[in-house]
Amino acid sequence: MQHLFTSTLKAILSSGILLSVSLVTLAQDSNAQDSSADDTDATSLTIEQRIEQAKLQLTELTAELKANKKSKQAVSILDKRSLADQQINLNPFSLAQHNTNYLLPVSYVSNPNPTSQQDLTNDNIDNVEAVFQISTKIPIYLEIDEEQEALSGLYFGFTARSFWQVYNDEVSKPFRETNYEPEVFYQWQADLSLLKYRFNALQIGINHQSNGQSGLRSRSWNRVIFTALFSDADSAYYVRSWWRFPEDTKTSIDDPTGDDNPDINDFIGRIELGYAFQVNDMEIFTRIRNNLSSSNNRGSVQVNLTYPLTQRYDLLLQYFNGYGDSLIDYNSHQSRFSIGVQLRFL
């Protein structure tokens, strides 16, 4: 009888028909007088308690099936970061990183532009300065996929990058240039796997970037940006492109309503490729931008090397070469080497 009860209950649980649990229990209670002491203990539960037991076991089985399904997905270097972002976005008191956050107290640039600060000239500007970036995002509207445990939705992001002549005592240590980049974007978090690779997310958004200046010092542009993000166990990749909103041509050099930088796409580029990978504890990130021109090809390359200092901070070595180091330098070729610390990103 006990063997029959066990076999029957397992069959019922596998099919998920919870109503039958109560019927089998009633049938076994009618014959429980001749059972052993162990059977008496098992049948001492009420019908409601047995149904609750069956529900609990079915819930555990469903969780195991979900775990098995997830184990078949490709492992991604971004899994830890995605999970952290999910937890932060669901916490109304937290801010998540958008782009990298870092402080580079020593940054050497080959040809700094003094135009954006009235007290700076080619004679008194320093080649060594400090650079720092602050970047965060907050969700405006979220869609939660409970099966994939993914967060898709509308976000607001903000990034500010400053170039500080902190060692320049001659002109009272001014901020040479600050670039502000607010944006609104929608992110689809896909988490689709193919072989050993994962398609993580797709983003589309409206982006504004400017240096907050006016007149001859003003630089700005507005874009629609498309980004696709991929990864595998120890690497992450992204492809980004954009379409710039057209602006009117300036009627004069002092026209405040005209386009401050009509040729910015020809220098900064029209496409951006990013690749990050891990080698033991070291992380290496490479970003390439290009204008896709065969006759007058321009662009830039940036390489970041990070090594963990603590659980929160990494040592950062950064190298940049090309156009677009800052908005004021968008059409000026620069080489920059920097060292500092970065808030852990991956």
ChimeraX attribute file (.defattr): number of C-alpha atoms within 10 A of each C-alpha:
attribute: neighborCount
match mode: 1-to-1
recipient: residues
	/A:1	13
	/A:2	14
	/A:3	7
	/A:4	9
	/A:5	14
	/A:6	11
	/A:7	11
	/A:8	14
	/A:9	16
	/A:10	12
	/A:11	11
	/A:12	17
	/A:13	17
	/A:14	10
	/A:15	9
	/A:16	14
	/A:17	11
	/A:18	16
	/A:19	10
	/A:20	15
	/A:21	21
	/A:22	16
	/A:23	11
	/A:24	15
	/A:25	18
	/A:26	15
	/A:27	11
	/A:28	17
	/A:29	14
	/A:30	9
	/A:31	10
	/A:32	17
	/A:33	10
	/A:34	10
	/A:35	15
	/A:36	11
	/A:37	8
	/A:38	9
	/A:39	16
	/A:40	14
	/A:41	10
	/A:42	12
	/A:43	16
	/A:44	12
	/A:45	12
	/A:46	13
	/A:47	17
	/A:48	11
	/A:49	12
	/A:50	17
	/A:51	18
	/A:52	13
	/A:53	13
	/A:54	21
	/A:55	16
	/A:56	12
	/A:57	13
	/A:58	17
	/A:59	12
	/A:60	12
	/A:61	14
	/A:62	12
	/A:63	12
	/A:64	12
	/A:65	12
	/A:66	13
	/A:67	11
	/A:68	11
	/A:69	10
	/A:70	13
	/A:71	10
	/A:72	11
	/A:73	16
	/A:74	19
	/A:75	17
	/A:76	23
	/A:77	20
	/A:78	20
	/A:79	16
	/A:80	10
	/A:81	14
	/A:82	18
	/A:83	14
	/A:84	12
	/A:85	18
	/A:86	16
	/A:87	13
	/A:88	17
	/A:89	19
	/A:90	13
	/A:91	11
	/A:92	9
	/A:93	7
	/A:94	11
	/A:95	15
	/A:96	18
	/A:97	19
	/A:98	18
	/A:99	16
	/A:100	15
	/A:101	19
	/A:102	22
	/A:103	20
	/A:104	21
	/A:105	18
	/A:106	15
	/A:107	21
	/A:108	19
	/A:109	19
	/A:110	14
	/A:111	16
	/A:112	24
	/A:113	21
	/A:114	19
	/A:115	16
	/A:116	23
	/A:117	14
	/A:118	10
	/A:119	14
	/A:120	19
	/A:121	14
	/A:122	11
	/A:123	7
	/A:124	13
	/A:125	19
	/A:126	23
	/A:127	16
	/A:128	21
	/A:129	23
	/A:130	20
	/A:131	24
	/A:132	19
	/A:133	18
	/A:134	18
	/A:135	20
	/A:136	17
	/A:137	20
	/A:138	19
	/A:139	21
	/A:140	13
	/A:141	12
	/A:142	16
	/A:143	13
	/A:144	14
	/A:145	12
	/A:146	8
	/A:147	8
	/A:148	13
	/A:149	13
	/A:150	19
	/A:151	24
	/A:152	21
	/A:153	16
	/A:154	20
	/A:155	18
	/A:156	18
	/A:157	21
	/A:158	20
	/A:159	20
	/A:160	19
	/A:161	20
	/A:162	19
	/A:163	20
	/A:164	20
	/A:165	22
	/A:166	19
	/A:167	17
	/A:168	17
	/A:169	11
	/A:170	12
	/A:171	14
	/A:172	11
	/A:173	14
	/A:174	18
	/A:175	16
	/A:176	22
	/A:177	24
	/A:178	22
	/A:179	20
	/A:180	19
	/A:181	19
	/A:182	17
	/A:183	20
	/A:184	19
	/A:185	19
	/A:186	20
	/A:187	19
	/A:188	17
	/A:189	22
	/A:190	17
	/A:191	20
	/A:192	14
	/A:193	18
	/A:194	10
	/A:195	9
	/A:196	13
	/A:197	19
	/A:198	23
	/A:199	21
	/A:200	24
	/A:201	18
	/A:202	19
	/A:203	18
	/A:204	19
	/A:205	19
	/A:206	19
	/A:207	19
	/A:208	16
	/A:209	19
	/A:210	19
	/A:211	21
	/A:212	14
	/A:213	16
	/A:214	12
	/A:215	12
	/A:216	13
	/A:217	16
	/A:218	17
	/A:219	24
	/A:220	20
	/A:221	20
	/A:222	18
	/A:223	17
	/A:224	17
	/A:225	18
	/A:226	18
	/A:227	17
	/A:228	17
	/A:229	19
	/A:230	22
	/A:231	26
	/A:232	22
	/A:233	16
	/A:234	15
	/A:235	19
	/A:236	23
	/A:237	19
	/A:238	19
	/A:239	15
	/A:240	18
	/A:241	17
	/A:242	20
	/A:243	14
	/A:244	16
	/A:245	10
	/A:246	11
	/A:247	14
	/A:248	10
	/A:249	13
	/A:250	15
	/A:251	11
	/A:252	9
	/A:253	11
	/A:254	12
	/A:255	13
	/A:256	14
	/A:257	13
	/A:258	15
	/A:259	19
	/A:260	23
	/A:261	18
	/A:262	16
	/A:263	12
	/A:264	20
	/A:265	22
	/A:266	19
	/A:267	23
	/A:268	24
	/A:269	23
	/A:270	19
	/A:271	19
	/A:272	20
	/A:273	16
	/A:274	18
	/A:275	17
	/A:276	20
	/A:277	19
	/A:278	17
	/A:279	9
	/A:280	8
	/A:281	8
	/A:282	13
	/A:283	20
	/A:284	18
	/A:285	18
	/A:286	18
	/A:287	17
	/A:288	17
	/A:289	23
	/A:290	21
	/A:291	19
	/A:292	15
	/A:293	12
	/A:294	7
	/A:295	6
	/A:296	9
	/A:297	12
	/A:298	20
	/A:299	23
	/A:300	22
	/A:301	19
	/A:302	19
	/A:303	18
	/A:304	17
	/A:305	18
	/A:306	23
	/A:307	18
	/A:308	17
	/A:309	13
	/A:310	10
	/A:311	8
	/A:312	10
	/A:313	16
	/A:314	21
	/A:315	20
	/A:316	22
	/A:317	19
	/A:318	19
	/A:319	18
	/A:320	20
	/A:321	19
	/A:322	23
	/A:323	25
	/A:324	22
	/A:325	22
	/A:326	22
	/A:327	25
	/A:328	25
	/A:329	22
	/A:330	20
	/A:331	20
	/A:332	16
	/A:333	18
	/A:334	20
	/A:335	18
	/A:336	19
	/A:337	18
	/A:338	21
	/A:339	22
	/A:340	19
	/A:341	20
	/A:342	23
	/A:343	19
	/A:344	20
	/A:345	16
	/A:346	15
